[in-house]
Amino acid sequence: MIKTALWLVSEIGEGNIFTKEQHRDAFPGISQADRRMRDLRDFGWVIHTNTDDITLRSEEQRFVTAGLPVWEPGVRRRATSSSISAKQRKAIFAADDYQCVVCGIAGGEVYLDAANDTAVLAVTRRSVRLPGGAVQEKLVTECKRCRAGNGTDEPVDVARLLSDIRNLDETERARLMRWMERGRRGASPIDRAWTRYRRLPADSRDAVFKQLRG
């Protein structure tokens, strides 16, 4: 795993694409080389396959960003002590009804705007600022899309959230409460229409737009 990490940093470079064959050729005779690379993800290394990035071919992977320097003494031991266990992961998935807390998609469900793209769930860490001001780290379920798009470390402010909800008008607040009761938002007719429209090829979108406009 350490050799793979050093190879990614020195030979591939962040943001670049490589193939599984390139990785195996770099370490001839090493068994389960692919598994050693996957192990890096437990230490914050981001390596995308075609399930994470639809622009990649099946044999390609992208080295997105390096994580902890696993070649330094003691780094892996300290990271392992704070890693998410399989038992924790199972409990979080169950608590979140096996759905992404951001978009509500379930594991294995197909994204509405991409017929060949299914949701893969993962447990991620989320900082939450409690009404008293204390910040705690919580574990939540996110799909691969929402996880990739979560580029901020700003804690979720519970007091601000409550204030925003109380400032909603009665109709909006009632609608939000229904979403909370169901545990997911659910798409409105206009959401579904927009999603189907966006899935059309460009010329078909133009034709629909022109017909409605006319």
C-alpha positions in Angstrom: 0.0 0.0 0.0 2.8 2.4 0.8 4.5 1.6 -2.5 1.3 2.3 -4.3 0.9 5.6 -2.5 4.4 6.7 -3.4 3.8 5.6 -7.0 0.6 7.6 -7.3 2.3 10.8 -6.0 5.6 10.5 -7.9 4.5 8.8 -11.2 0.8 9.7 -11.8 0.1 13.0 -10.0 -3.2 14.3 -8.6 -5.9 14.8 -11.2 -4.4 12.3 -13.7 -5.8 9.1 -15.1 -4.1 5.7 -15.0 -5.1 2.2 -15.8 -5.3 -1.0 -13.7 -2.7 -2.5 -16.1 -0.3 0.4 -15.4 -0.6 -0.2 -11.7 0.0 -4.0 -12.0 2.9 -3.5 -14.3 4.5 -1.1 -11.8 4.5 -3.8 -9.2 5.0 -7.2 -11.0 4.4 -10.2 -8.8 2.5 -8.3 -6.1 -0.7 -10.2 -5.3 -3.9 -8.2 -4.7 -2.4 -5.0 -5.9 -5.9 -3.5 -6.6 -6.9 -4.2 -3.0 -3.8 -2.4 -1.7 -4.9 0.6 -3.6 -8.4 0.5 -2.3 -7.0 0.3 1.2 -5.7 3.9 0.7 -9.2 5.2 0.8 -9.4 4.4 4.5 -6.6 7.1 4.9 -8.3 9.9 3.0 -7.0 9.1 -0.5 -9.5 9.8 -3.2 -9.3 7.5 -6.2 -12.2 7.4 -8.6 -13.4 4.6 -10.8 -16.1 4.7 -13.5 -18.7 4.2 -10.8 -17.6 7.6 -9.3 -16.8 9.3 -12.6 -18.9 8.3 -15.7 -16.2 9.9 -18.0 -13.8 7.1 -17.0 -13.7 3.8 -18.9 -14.0 0.5 -17.0 -10.2 -0.1 -16.9 -9.4 3.5 -15.9 -9.0 5.2 -12.6 -8.4 8.8 -11.6 -6.0 9.9 -8.8 -8.1 12.8 -7.4 -6.2 13.7 -4.3 -3.7 12.3 -1.8 -4.6 11.6 1.7 -2.5 11.0 4.8 1.2 10.2 4.2 0.9 6.5 5.0 4.7 6.1 4.5 5.4 8.1 7.7 5.8 6.2 10.9 2.7 6.1 13.2 0.4 7.8 10.7 -1.5 4.6 9.8 -1.9 3.6 13.4 -3.3 7.0 14.5 -5.7 7.0 11.5 -6.9 3.5 12.1 -7.9 4.4 15.7 -10.2 7.1 14.4 -11.6 5.2 11.3 -15.2 4.2 10.9 -15.8 0.5 11.8 -18.0 -1.9 9.8 -20.4 -2.0 12.8 -20.6 1.8 12.9 -21.2 2.0 9.2 -24.0 -0.6 9.4 -25.7 1.3 12.2 -25.5 4.7 10.4 -26.9 3.2 7.2 -29.8 1.8 9.2 -30.4 5.1 11.1 -30.6 7.0 7.8 -32.9 4.3 6.3 -30.2 3.4 3.8 -30.7 6.7 2.0 -28.5 9.7 1.3 -29.3 12.4 3.8 -28.7 15.1 1.2 -30.7 14.0 -1.9 -32.7 11.1 -0.4 -31.6 8.5 -3.0 -31.4 4.9 -1.8 -28.4 2.7 -2.3 -28.5 1.0 -5.7 -31.3 3.3 -6.9 -30.8 4.9 -10.4 -30.3 8.6 -10.6 -33.2 10.2 -12.4 -31.0 12.2 -14.7 -28.7 9.3 -15.6 -30.2 6.0 -16.5 -27.0 4.0 -16.2 -25.7 5.7 -13.0 -26.7 4.0 -9.7 -26.2 5.4 -6.2 -23.4 4.1 -4.0 -23.7 5.0 -0.4 -20.9 5.8 2.1 -20.6 7.0 5.6 -19.0 10.5 6.0 -18.2 12.8 8.8 -20.2 16.0 9.3 -19.5 18.8 11.8 -22.6 20.1 13.6 -22.8 23.2 15.7 -25.3 22.7 18.5 -27.6 25.5 19.8 -25.2 26.0 22.7 -22.3 26.7 20.4 -20.4 23.4 20.8 -19.3 21.7 17.6 -19.6 17.9 17.4 -18.6 15.5 14.7 -21.4 13.2 13.5 -21.6 10.4 11.0 -24.1 10.5 8.1 -25.0 8.6 5.0 -24.2 10.3 1.6 -24.3 9.1 -1.9 -21.2 9.4 -4.1 -22.5 12.5 -5.9 -23.4 14.4 -2.8 -20.2 13.3 -1.1 -18.2 14.6 -4.0 -20.0 17.9 -4.1 -19.6 18.6 -0.4 -16.7 20.9 -0.7 -17.1 22.8 2.6 -15.9 22.1 6.1 -18.3 24.7 7.6 -20.3 23.0 10.4 -24.1 22.7 10.0 -25.5 25.3 12.4 -28.6 23.9 14.2 -29.7 27.2 15.7 -29.5 28.9 12.3 -31.5 26.0 10.7 -34.2 26.3 13.3 -34.4 30.1 12.7 -34.7 29.6 8.9 -37.5 27.0 9.4 -39.4 29.3 11.7 -39.1 32.1 9.2 -40.9 30.0 6.5 -44.5 30.8 5.8 -47.1 28.4 7.1 -47.5 26.5 3.8 -43.8 26.0 3.3 -43.3 24.9 6.9 -46.1 22.4 6.6 -44.6 21.0 3.5 -41.2 20.7 5.1 -42.7 18.9 8.1 -44.2 16.3 5.7 -40.8 15.8 4.2 -39.4 15.3 7.7 -42.1 12.8 8.6 -41.5 10.7 5.4 -37.7 10.9 5.8 -37.2 12.1 2.3 -38.3 15.0 0.1 -39.8 13.3 -2.8 -40.0 14.9 -6.2 -42.8 17.3 -7.1 -44.5 17.2 -10.6 -42.3 20.2 -11.7 -39.2 18.4 -10.4 -40.1 15.3 -12.4 -40.9 17.3 -15.5 -37.5 19.1 -15.3 -35.6 15.9 -14.8 -37.2 14.2 -17.8 -36.6 17.3 -19.9 -32.9 17.5 -19.0 -32.5 13.8 -19.9 -33.5 14.6 -23.5 -30.8 15.1 -26.2 -30.1 18.7 -27.0 -32.2 18.8 -30.3 -35.1 17.2 -28.5 -34.9 19.7 -25.7 -34.9 22.5 -28.3 -38.0 21.0 -30.0 -39.9 20.7 -26.7 -39.0 24.3 -25.7 -40.0 25.7 -29.1 -43.3 23.8 -29.1 -44.2 25.0 -25.6 -43.1 28.6 -26.3 -45.1 28.6 -29.5 
